[in-house]
C-alpha cells in the first residue's frame, strides 16, 4: 500500500513536471518574436507648431479656432477609463491631458493688455492630484510640449476679456459636453466649454463644429513624413503580432488567448496599446463586424478573422487576416478567400491620385459580385449586398477611421482596403458555404504612382499562409 502510494505520488509529480515543462515550452515559443526596432524620432513641438501655422494659413480674416480636449470618462465611482485625447486637439498641440482648450486667431489680438495669436489653457500642476493619477505637464510642460508661449491655467479663462466683437468666423472641433465636477471652479472641461459659449453668445457668435471638422480633415488627411514614420512603426508592430499568432495558433486555444498574444507583442514592442479593441472572431463569430467578446474556443476546420492594430505615438494601424485554425483552408474556404483576395488586389490598383475615394470600393464590389455568381452563391446582382455588407476603405491616421473629405485620392493619404464576404448559416445558398466569413485588410499609402502596401509584411496569399502555419507546426513536433 505504501509502495503504491509512493508510486502514485511519483507519477503525479512527473505529470506535473511534464505539464509545467510543456507550459514553459509554449511560453518560450510565444515570447520569442522578432523585436521591432525602436524609432529614434518622435513628434516634437516643431511638428505641432507647424500644424498650427498650416491651419492659420487656411483661415479667412477675422477668424478664431477653438479646439477642446477630450473629456476624462468615469468608469465607476473613482475609477476612470484610460484617457484618449481628441485627435484634433493632439494634432495642433501634442498635449495628452484632459480639461484643456486651444484658441487660435487669424490675426494677432490683444487680450488683457497682451498681444497674442494663440492661447492654450491647461490644468495647472496639482501635487495632491499627481499623487493619485500621475504627473501633470503644468504650464511650463505644456509650453515645451506644444511650442506655444501663451499658456495659462484653465481656470483663468473665465476672467479673460477676449476681443470677440471683431470675429466673423468660428471654427471648432466636435467637442463633448460633460458635467462639471465643480461649476464654480472654472478649471475643468465643462467650465471651459460653458464659459466659451457664454463669451461667444455675448458677441452674437455660435460654437458650432461642422466648419471646423471639415477644415481639420482637409489638413489631416494627407500625412506628413513624420506622421508616416509613426504609422510605419505601428504597422510593423502589428505585423509582428500577426507573425506571433501565425507561429502559435492551434485548435482548442481560445479567442482571448490569441488576443493576449497580440496585446503582449504590442506592449513589448513599444506600442501604447491597441488602436481599437482587437477582433478575434472564429467560426460563426467572423460574421460579426465588430466582435470583441473574444471568448470562444477555436475549433478545428474553422477560420478566425483577426482585425487588429497597434497604436504608436497616437497613430493607428488597422490590418485584418483570416487564418485557418488547423493550418489549412478547406476547398470552399479557399474559393471564397481567393475571391476576397482578388477583390483587394483590384481595389488597390484603383487607389491612385485622380480616382474618387469610392472607386476602389466599386471595383471590389464588382469583382466580388462576379465571383459570387460564378460560385453559385448568388444568382442576381442585387444579392451582393447580402454578403458584402460594408465599405472597402477608410482613412487611417490618428483615428482608426481618420478624418478626411472623401473626395479624390491624393498622394500622402493612407487608407485601408478591406473587402469581405460573410455567409451566415441559413443563407439561401448551398450549405457548404455556410459560416464562411473572410475579410482581408491592408493599409496603403497613396503615392504619385502605384499605391504602396504598408502592411505587406504580413502574407495574404493562401499558399504563403498555409506554408507558414504548417512549417511552424512541423518544426514544433
Residue, then its C-alpha position, 0 to 999 in steps of 0.5 A: x500500500x505504501x509502495x503504491x502510494x509512493x508510486x502514485x505520488x511519483x507519477x503525479x509529480x512527473x505529470x506535473x513536471x511534464x505539464x509545467x515543462x510543456x507550459x514553459x515550452x509554449x511560453x518560450x515559443x510565444x515570447x520569442x518574436x522578432x523585436x521591432x526596432x525602436x524609432x529614434x524620432x518622435x513628434x516634437x513641438x516643431x511638428x505641432x507648431x507647424x500644424x498650427x501655422x498650416x491651419x492659420x494659413x487656411x483661415x479667412x480674416x477675422x477668424x478664431x479656432x477653438x479646439x477642446x480636449x477630450x473629456x476624462x470618462x468615469x468608469x465607476x465611482x473613482x475609477x476612470x477609463x484610460x484617457x484618449x485625447x481628441x485627435x484634433x486637439x493632439x494634432x495642433x498641440x501634442x498635449x495628452x491631458x484632459x480639461x484643456x482648450x486651444x484658441x487660435x486667431x487669424x490675426x494677432x489680438x490683444x487680450x488683457x493688455x497682451x498681444x497674442x495669436x494663440x492661447x492654450x489653457x491647461x490644468x495647472x500642476x496639482x501635487x495632491x492630484x499627481x499623487x493619485x493619477x500621475x504627473x501633470x505637464x503644468x504650464x511650463x510642460x505644456x509650453x515645451x510640449x506644444x511650442x506655444x508661449x501663451x499658456x495659462x491655467x484653465x481656470x483663468x479663462x473665465x476672467x479673460x476679456x477676449x476681443x470677440x466683437x471683431x470675429x466673423x468666423x468660428x471654427x471648432x472641433x466636435x467637442x463633448x459636453x460633460x458635467x462639471x465636477x465643480x461649476x464654480x471652479x472654472x478649471x475643468x472641461x465643462x467650465x471651459x466649454x460653458x464659459x466659451x459659449x457664454x463669451x461667444x453668445x455675448x458677441x452674437x457668435x455660435x460654437x458650432x463644429x461642422x466648419x471646423x471638422x471639415x477644415x481639420x480633415x482637409x489638413x489631416x488627411x494627407x500625412x506628413x513624413x513624420x506622421x508616416x514614420x509613426x504609422x510605419x512603426x505601428x504597422x510593423x508592430x502589428x505585423x509582428x503580432x500577426x507573425x506571433x499568432x501565425x507561429x502559435x495558433x492551434x485548435x482548442x486555444x481560445x479567442x482571448x488567448x490569441x488576443x493576449x498574444x497580440x496585446x503582449x507583442x504590442x506592449x513589448x514592442x513599444x506600442x501604447x496599446x491597441x488602436x481599437x479593441x482587437x477582433x478575434x472572431x472564429x467560426x460563426x463569430x467572423x460574421x460579426x463586424x465588430x466582435x470583441x467578446x473574444x471568448x470562444x474556443x477555436x475549433x478545428x476546420x474553422x477560420x478566425x478573422x483577426x482585425x487588429x492594430x497597434x497604436x504608436x505615438x497616437x497613430x493607428x494601424x488597422x490590418x485584418x487576416x483570416x487564418x485557418x485554425x488547423x493550418x489549412x483552408x478547406x476547398x470552399x474556404x479557399x474559393x471564397x478567400x481567393x475571391x476576397x483576395x482578388x477583390x483587394x488586389x483590384x481595389x488597390x490598383x484603383x487607389x491612385x491620385x485622380x480616382x474618387x475615394x469610392x472607386x476602389x470600393x466599386x471595383x471590389x464590389x464588382x469583382x466580388x459580385x462576379x465571383x459570387x455568381x460564378x460560385x453559385x452563391x448568388x444568382x442576381x446582382x442585387x444579392x451582393x449586398x447580402x454578403x458584402x455588407x460594408x465599405x472597402x476603405x477608410x482613412x487611417x491616421x490618428x483615428x482608426x477611421x481618420x478624418x478626411x473629405x472623401x473626395x479624390x485620392x491624393x498622394x500622402x493619404x493612407x487608407x485601408x482596403x478591406x473587402x469581405x464576404x460573410x455567409x451566415x448559416x441559413x443563407x439561401x445558398x448551398x450549405x457548404x458555404x455556410x459560416x464562411x466569413x473572410x475579410x482581408x485588410x491592408x493599409x496603403x499609402x497613396x503615392x504619385x504612382x502605384x499605391x504602396x502596401x504598408x502592411x505587406x509584411x504580413x502574407x495574404x496569399x493562401x499558399x504563403x499562409x498555409x506554408x507558414x502555419x504548417x512549417x511552424x507546426x512541423x518544426x514544433x513536433 
